Amino acid sequence: MDAVERAKRDLVIANRILAHHKVVDAYGHVSIRHPLDPARHLLARSTGPAIVEVGDIVEYTHDGVPTSPETRSLYLERFIHGAVYAVRPDVHAVLHAHAEDVLPFTISAVPFRPVLQNVGDMGASIPVWDIADKFGTSTDLLVRNLAQGQDLAGVLGRGRVALMRSHGFVSTGRTLNDLVRLSVYIPRNARVLMAAMRMGGDIKGLHPGEVEARLAIDPESPAMRRGWELWAREAGCAHLLD
């Protein structure tokens, strides 16, 4: 199997895992940088992540344009992915999702921060992007063009995660497995943080040194890949692992 075919199969697995864990539902999308051409990336056509197949994967340049003629519907917010890849050579996978557990932190002054060790590598400070800051208060909150995607990528900066006001979040990975693992735990972190807030009192998050220690772990080490095969099997796509 060549590198491109492997990447497509892995991208299908990522879609299925993220849907199985309810990080995405009918909406949301995940991409991977092209394994042979860093100026391109792979992303499915517009379809539900739980039913993505290898034949649904489309190759794009980072301006959101397919590299081959495409008559099928495409994700409206595909510009998020290319905008991030264009300015972040360290990023090899991107997710946009709308997990409801995260949404309260996009509309309140309460910062979203890591309180679970599994999300320590999302960083200590998570910015919130508000489309209205630059594009006014009459948008539908969707990232419909490259300029909006670039503005979002600018707020993300060198980080791994950015929230999107009243919308969702974008997360990045050094590898596809790295992205999937982190993104599965982001809503869980939100639930634990909200539960602790309801209890009242001071909340202890991760210390800066603990965040740095998590970031230093090899994302492809056996421990960090442990979920990939299990979650793929649970999501019904074990046949794509080989």
Secondary structure by P-SEA (a helix, b strand, c coil): ccaaaaaaaaaaaaaaaaaaaccccccccccccccccccbbbbbccccccccccccbbbbcccccccccccccccccaaaaaaaaaacccccbbbbbbccccccccccccccccccccccccccbbbbbbcccccccccccccccaaaaaaaaaaaccccccccccccbbbbbccaaaaaaaaaaaaaaaaaaaaaaaaccccccccaaaaaaaaaccccccccccaaaaaaaaaccccccc
